[in-house]
Amino acid sequence: MSKFFKEFREFAVKGNVVDMAVGIIIGGAFTLIVKSLVADVMNPLIGLMVGGIDFSNLFVVLREGGIGGPYATLADAQAAGAVTLNVGLFINAVVSFAIVAFVVFLLVRTINRMKREEAVAPADPTEKPCPYCFMVVPIKAVRCGHCTSELTAEDAAEMTSGLVK
């Protein structure tokens, strides 16, 4: 049983699991921000543009409840036991998704650009051609491993500049 807990501890403390947990916590906080943005900023602005409609109270009554309608708000309809099709809440969810998807797109795009910039920098050469047999040898080699020619400092300078005698 102690082996089981030891394996679990090793799994839980791995870098990927901790990174994932941090991502989930930040994602939850970001979701609250997006919900507030949609409900408190976007919906009132969209409502003004389309004639004062409050999307959170946009619903269709499928079956009236114990108290007859019409119902002024979704909360009134639900309190009366009416069966409703909550179109406004669905619109809110779609707008929230679009905002989150756009922000994630911008984040991934930025990360990919940074990765491309890192990959552009060329690495220093680690090999050079032998001026005698033209086989590839390590850049610090003083003797060719193929033809056993001795590589001098002059040979090294010529090899790195691309000139061969």
C-alpha positions as CSV (number, residue, x, y, z in Angstrom):
1,M,0.0,0.0,0.0
2,S,2.9,2.4,0.7
3,K,4.3,1.7,-2.8
4,F,0.9,2.8,-4.2
5,F,1.1,6.1,-2.3
6,K,4.7,6.6,-3.3
7,E,3.9,6.1,-7.0
8,F,0.9,8.5,-6.6
9,R,3.1,11.2,-5.0
10,E,5.7,10.8,-7.8
11,F,2.9,11.2,-10.4
12,A,1.3,14.2,-8.6
13,V,4.6,16.1,-8.2
14,K,5.7,15.7,-11.9
15,G,6.1,18.9,-13.8
16,N,3.3,18.2,-16.2
17,V,0.7,17.6,-13.6
18,V,1.6,20.7,-11.7
19,D,1.5,22.8,-14.9
20,M,-1.8,21.3,-15.8
21,A,-3.2,22.2,-12.3
22,V,-2.0,25.8,-12.6
23,G,-3.5,26.0,-16.1
24,I,-6.9,24.8,-14.8
25,I,-6.9,27.3,-11.9
26,I,-6.0,30.2,-14.2
27,G,-8.6,28.9,-16.7
28,G,-11.3,29.0,-14.1
29,A,-10.4,32.5,-13.1
30,F,-10.3,33.6,-16.7
31,T,-13.8,32.0,-17.2
32,L,-15.1,34.2,-14.5
33,I,-13.7,37.3,-16.1
34,V,-15.1,36.3,-19.5
35,K,-18.5,35.6,-18.0
36,S,-18.5,39.1,-16.4
37,L,-17.3,40.7,-19.7
38,V,-20.2,39.0,-21.6
39,A,-22.9,39.6,-19.0
40,D,-21.9,43.0,-17.8
41,V,-20.3,44.7,-20.8
42,M,-21.1,42.9,-24.1
43,N,-24.8,42.1,-23.5
44,P,-25.8,45.6,-22.5
45,L,-24.0,47.0,-25.6
46,I,-25.5,44.5,-27.9
47,G,-28.9,45.0,-26.3
48,L,-28.7,48.7,-27.0
49,M,-27.7,48.1,-30.6
50,V,-30.7,45.8,-31.2
51,G,-33.3,47.8,-29.4
52,G,-32.9,47.2,-25.7
53,I,-33.1,43.4,-25.6
54,D,-31.7,41.8,-22.5
55,F,-30.3,38.5,-23.7
56,S,-30.3,36.9,-20.3
57,N,-34.1,37.1,-20.2
58,L,-34.6,36.1,-23.8
59,F,-36.6,32.8,-23.6
60,V,-39.5,31.0,-25.2
61,V,-42.1,29.3,-23.1
62,L,-42.7,25.7,-24.2
63,R,-45.2,24.9,-21.5
64,E,-46.7,27.2,-18.9
65,G,-46.2,26.4,-15.2
66,G,-48.7,26.4,-12.3
67,I,-49.0,30.2,-12.5
68,G,-50.1,31.3,-16.0
69,G,-47.9,33.7,-18.1
70,P,-46.8,35.9,-19.6
71,Y,-43.6,35.9,-17.6
72,A,-41.6,39.1,-17.4
73,T,-38.3,37.4,-16.7
74,L,-36.7,34.0,-17.0
75,A,-36.6,33.8,-13.2
76,D,-40.3,34.4,-13.0
77,A,-41.0,31.6,-15.5
78,Q,-38.8,29.2,-13.8
79,A,-40.3,30.0,-10.4
80,A,-43.8,29.3,-11.8
81,G,-42.5,25.9,-13.1
82,A,-42.7,26.8,-16.8
83,V,-40.7,24.8,-19.3
84,T,-38.6,27.3,-21.2
85,L,-36.2,27.4,-24.1
86,N,-33.4,29.7,-22.9
87,V,-32.2,31.2,-26.1
88,G,-30.6,34.2,-24.4
89,L,-28.5,32.0,-22.1
90,F,-27.3,30.1,-25.2
91,I,-26.4,33.3,-26.9
92,N,-24.4,34.3,-23.8
93,A,-22.6,31.0,-23.9
94,V,-21.8,31.4,-27.6
95,V,-20.4,34.9,-27.1
96,S,-18.3,33.7,-24.1
97,F,-16.9,30.8,-26.2
98,A,-16.0,33.2,-29.0
99,I,-14.2,35.5,-26.7
100,V,-12.3,32.6,-25.0
101,A,-11.4,31.1,-28.4
102,F,-10.1,34.4,-29.7
103,V,-8.0,35.0,-26.6
104,V,-6.6,31.4,-26.8
105,F,-5.9,32.0,-30.6
106,L,-3.9,35.1,-29.8
107,L,-2.0,33.4,-27.0
108,V,-1.1,30.4,-29.3
109,R,-0.2,32.7,-32.1
110,T,2.2,34.7,-29.9
111,I,3.9,31.6,-28.6
112,N,4.3,30.2,-32.1
113,R,5.9,33.5,-33.2
114,M,8.4,33.4,-30.3
115,K,9.3,29.7,-31.2
116,R,9.9,30.7,-34.8
117,E,12.2,33.5,-33.8
118,E,14.2,31.2,-31.6
119,A,14.5,28.6,-34.5
120,V,15.7,31.3,-36.9
121,A,19.1,31.8,-35.2
122,P,21.6,29.5,-37.0
123,A,23.8,27.3,-34.8
124,D,27.6,27.5,-35.0
125,P,29.0,24.8,-37.3
126,T,30.3,21.7,-35.6
127,E,31.8,20.0,-38.7
128,K,34.1,21.0,-41.6
129,P,35.2,19.4,-44.8
130,C,38.8,18.0,-45.0
131,P,40.7,20.0,-47.7
132,Y,42.4,16.8,-48.9
133,C,39.7,14.1,-49.1
134,F,36.6,16.4,-48.7
135,M,35.1,14.1,-46.0
136,V,33.4,15.8,-43.1
137,V,35.4,16.0,-39.8
138,P,34.7,17.7,-36.5
139,I,35.6,21.4,-36.5
140,K,38.2,21.0,-33.7
141,A,39.9,18.1,-35.5
142,V,43.7,18.4,-36.1
143,R,43.9,15.2,-38.2
144,C,41.4,13.9,-40.7
145,G,39.9,10.6,-39.5
146,H,39.4,9.4,-43.1
147,C,42.7,10.2,-45.0
148,T,44.8,10.9,-41.8
149,S,46.0,14.2,-43.2
150,E,47.2,16.7,-40.7
151,L,44.9,19.7,-40.5
152,T,46.8,22.9,-39.8
153,A,45.4,26.2,-38.6
154,E,45.7,27.5,-42.2
155,D,43.6,24.5,-43.4
156,A,41.0,25.2,-40.7
157,A,40.8,28.9,-41.8
158,E,40.4,27.8,-45.5
159,M,37.8,25.2,-44.6
160,T,35.7,27.5,-42.6
161,S,35.8,30.2,-45.3
162,G,34.9,27.7,-48.0
163,L,38.3,28.0,-49.9
164,V,40.3,24.9,-50.6
165,K,43.9,24.8,-52.0
